Amino acid sequence: MSTSTLVWFRQDLRLRDNPALTYASERGTVIPLYIFDTACPENFVPGGASKWWLHKSLGRLNDSLDNQLHCAKGDASKIIIELIQQHNIKQVVWNRAYEPWQIKRDTLLKQTLVEAGIDVQSFNSHLLWEPWQVLKKDETPYKVFTPYYRRGCLSKPSPRMPVDTPHNLQVEYIPQLDKGLDSLALMPDINWYSTMQEMWTPGEQGAAKHLSEFLPNGAEEYKNKRDFPDLGATSKLSPHLHFGEISPNQIWYAAIHALNGNTEDVGLDCYLSELGWREFSHSLLFHFPHIPQKNFSPKFEHFPWRSDDKSLKAWQLGQTGIPIVDAGMRELWQTGTMHNRVRMVVGSFLVKNLLIDWRKGERWFWDCLLDADLAANSASWQWIAGTGADAAPYFRIFNPVTQGQRFDPQGDYVKRFCPELAKMPDKYIHNPWDAPQNILDYAGVKLGKNYPEPLVDLKASRLRALDALAQSKQQPEEITGKV
Ligand code: FAD
C-alpha cells in the first residue's frame, strides 16, 4: 500500500498558498499529477492561447517540483481510478474547480472513491468566498453585483489567509505514470505566440513578479488610470489567476498590506472590488450553469440576431474601420489580451452595431484570450449584450468614437495597433471618416485602401439596434464617454 497522497493539480498551478498540497505534504510524501482531461465537453476545451499558457505554466510547475510532476492525458476520472488501483493509493486531494462540468465530474469521482474506501479531501484555493456561502437573506443567489459584493461578500468573515509553500516537500515519482508534458500536445504547430512569449511569463514566479511590480506603483493610481488602455495601469494578473498560479487570497492580502491596511483607500477599495467581480462571475456560473450558452434573460431567446459572417470576420481581424475597435481586436490577436475598457467597446460594437449574437464574440475571445475563463467571459459577454444578470441594459450602446476620445485622447493606443493611422491628428484619430481630404492626404490615410471604410454607419446601426430592441419593448439610452 502506498502511504503517499495523490495531489491532483487543476487550476491551482502553484506551490504557495495551495491548501490541498499543504494538507497532503503534512501527511507525508505526495504524488503530484496533472491530467489534461479529454472528457471535457467540446465547448469548454481550452482555446489555442490558453493551451499555450497552460503548457508554459505546467513547465514552470514541473521545474518547481524538480521535474517530478506527473503529466497525463485522457479521461481524468478513469485515469485516477486506475492509478489508485494500480498503486494502492489511499489518499487523494484536490482544490475545487467551478465549471459546471468539473463540478459534475468531481462530485461523481469523489463518491466513487469514497465508496472504495479512499480518503478524498477537497479545498477552496480559487475563490475568496464559496459561491454557496454568499446568498441573499432568502437563501437565493444575488443577481446584482453591488449588493452581492458589499452586502454579501464583505459581511462574511474575511477571506482565508494565504499559507506558505510547504517545507520539505517529499515527492514520490512514478516514472510509468508520467507521460511527459509534450504528450499533452498543447503547443500549436505554427509559432503565432512569439509576441505573447515576449510579453508574458506564465507560472507562479511570473505571477508574483506582476503583483509585486503592480502594488507599489499601481494600487493607489488604479482607480484614476485603469480605464485608459494605453497607460498599463491594471495588474495584468487575470491569466495567472485563471490558472491558479496565484490565489485571490494572496492578492487580496498583499494589496491591503501594500496600503498599510488602509481599507478606506479608494484605490484599494476599487481594486479589491474588481476581485469581487471575479467572485460574482463565479457565483453566477455556479448558480446559473447555463450562462455560457443561454441568455440569462429568456426574453432574448428570439432576438433577431443577424447572420453576417463577413462582418464577423472583419471584427475578428480588426478591419471594421472603427479605430478603437480595430486596435482592440488586433491587440487581442497579437498579444492574447485586451484592455477591459476596450473589451466592452468591441463587445458592444459586435452585439449592438453589428447585431451579431454575443455567443460568437464569446467564442472568439475564448480561443484568443490568454485569460479565457468560462465564468468571467460568459458573464461579461452577457453583461455587454444586455442579456445577463446585472447587465448593461440592452438599450445602452457604447459609442466607440466618444469612448476613444475620452479614454485614448491622443490615440496612442489606436496608433500602436493601427500604425496606418499613426499620422492622423488627435481630432480625427477616432473618426478618420470625418477628416477633410487634405488631412487624410497629410496622414497618408486612404480610406478603403490602406485603412477600411467604416463597416457600418454608427448612427444608423445604433437606430437599427434600437429598432430590434423595440421588439423587446425597452427604452433607448446612449453611452457616450461618460460611463
Ligand atoms: P485588473 O483591473 O487588474 O483586475 C484585477 C483582477 O480582477 C483581474 O485579473 C480579474 O481576475 C478580475 N476582474 C477585473 N475585472 C473583471 C470583470 N469585469 N469580471 C471578472 N473579473 C474581473 N476576465 C477574465 O479573467 N477572463 C475572461 O475570459 C474575460 N472575458 C471578458 C470578456 C468581456 C466582453 C469583458 C468586457 C470582460 C472580460 N473579462 C474577463 C474581465 C476583464 O476584462 C479582465 O479580467 C481584465 O481585463 C484583466 O486585466 P487585469 O488582470 O489587468 O485586471
Boltz pocket constraint, residues with backbone or C-beta under 6 A from the ligand:
constraints:
  - pocket:
      binder: B
      contacts: [[A, 226], [A, 233], [A, 234], [A, 235], [A, 236], [A, 237], [A, 238], [A, 239], [A, 241], [A, 242], [A, 271], [A, 274], [A, 275], [A, 277], [A, 278], [A, 279], [A, 281], [A, 338], [A, 339], [A, 340], [A, 341], [A, 343], [A, 344], [A, 347], [A, 365], [A, 369], [A, 371], [A, 372], [A, 373], [A, 374], [A, 376], [A, 377], [A, 378], [A, 380], [A, 381], [A, 384]]
      max_distance: 6.0
